[in-house]
Structure formats: C-alpha cells, structure tokens
Amino acid sequence: MYDKVKLVQPNDAGSEVEAIFNDIRETKGANFLTPTWGFFALDIELLKGWWILTKRLQMTPGSLPKPLLNAISLVCAAEVDCPRCINNHQTHLIEHFNMTTDDVMECLNFENSTKLEPMWKDVLRFARKVAFNEGTQDADFQALRDHGIDDVGIAEIVSMAML
C-alpha cells in the first residue's frame, strides 16, 4: 500500500500559508477553503500562483462579469461530471452572486436556455470548445467581438476554461 499525500491543514500552516488561507476565507468564505488548497500548500509557490489566478478570475474586477466567468467553471465541471466541482461552483454562484438555483440550471443547460442572454450563451459555448478541444472557428471569435468582448475578455474566458 502506498502512502497518500498529506495535505497542509490550516492549523498546521506556516505564516505565509496561513496568510493565504485567511485571504481565501475572507474573499470567498470559510466553506471555500477546501482540501485542494491544502494540496497546493505543499509548495508555497503553487499555492500563491493558484490563489492569485483564482482570485483574479473569480472575484476581482476584470473585463467580463464575474458571474459569467464563474458560470464557465460550472459548465466545465458539469462536462466532466465532477460532483465536488459542480457543487462548489453552484454554491459560489448562489452565495457570491445572488443567483438562484433556477439561474444555475439555466447556465448548465445554456444551449437550450430561453432566459440567458445571447452573450452568455456565446461565451459559455466558446469556453466549452476551448476547454474540451472542440475547435473554434472565426465565427466563434466574431460572436464574442459582436458582444464587445476584447482580447482581455477572451483571455479571461480561456483562462477560466483552463482553470
């Protein structure tokens, strides 16, 4: 039998890790300090990198609306059928962006949604194509441009899809 990886626990964290764990709690809430962060904390540079990227894409101002960027994570989690990730992203959308369960379901079923704005559908479709190597076409980029999405916005979409 092999030893499993021993995650860094919040009460065993050094000061640098503890500061990041506290920032996660303050920014997203205590429920979002999941075991994944204890895994990244095995290497402080990994922890810093993942948290900076996650915080920027999920919580701090950027080019695109944060609920939309977070919906990308939900759609990608559903595509790979990861229950933990689906729950995490659903909870995040509901708790941080005041979405309802029905709103979340609209995102999950975005292709057939009659309630989501066309921009949301085009962004989620593009993100899914990028995340799952479905191939993008000029028309996909044109759809984003038609919604006023600039290069930074496209970088946010791709980054969130890859995250």
HELIX and SHEET records of a PDB file:
HELIX    1   1 PRO A   10  ASP A   12  5                                   3    
HELIX    2   2 SER A   15  LYS A   28  1                                  14    
HELIX    3   3 ALA A   30  PHE A   32  5                                   3    
HELIX    4   4 PRO A   35  PHE A   40  1                                   6    
HELIX    5   5 ILE A   44  GLN A   58  1                                  15    
HELIX    6   6 LYS A   66  GLU A   79  1                                  14    
HELIX    7   7 PRO A   83  PHE A   97  1                                  15    
HELIX    8   8 THR A  101  LEU A  108  1                                   8    
HELIX    9   9 PHE A  110  ASN A  112  5                                   3    
HELIX   10  10 PRO A  118  ALA A  131  1                                  14    
HELIX   11  11 ASP A  138  ASP A  146  1                                   9    
HELIX   12  12 ASP A  151  MET A  162  1                                  12    
END                                                                             
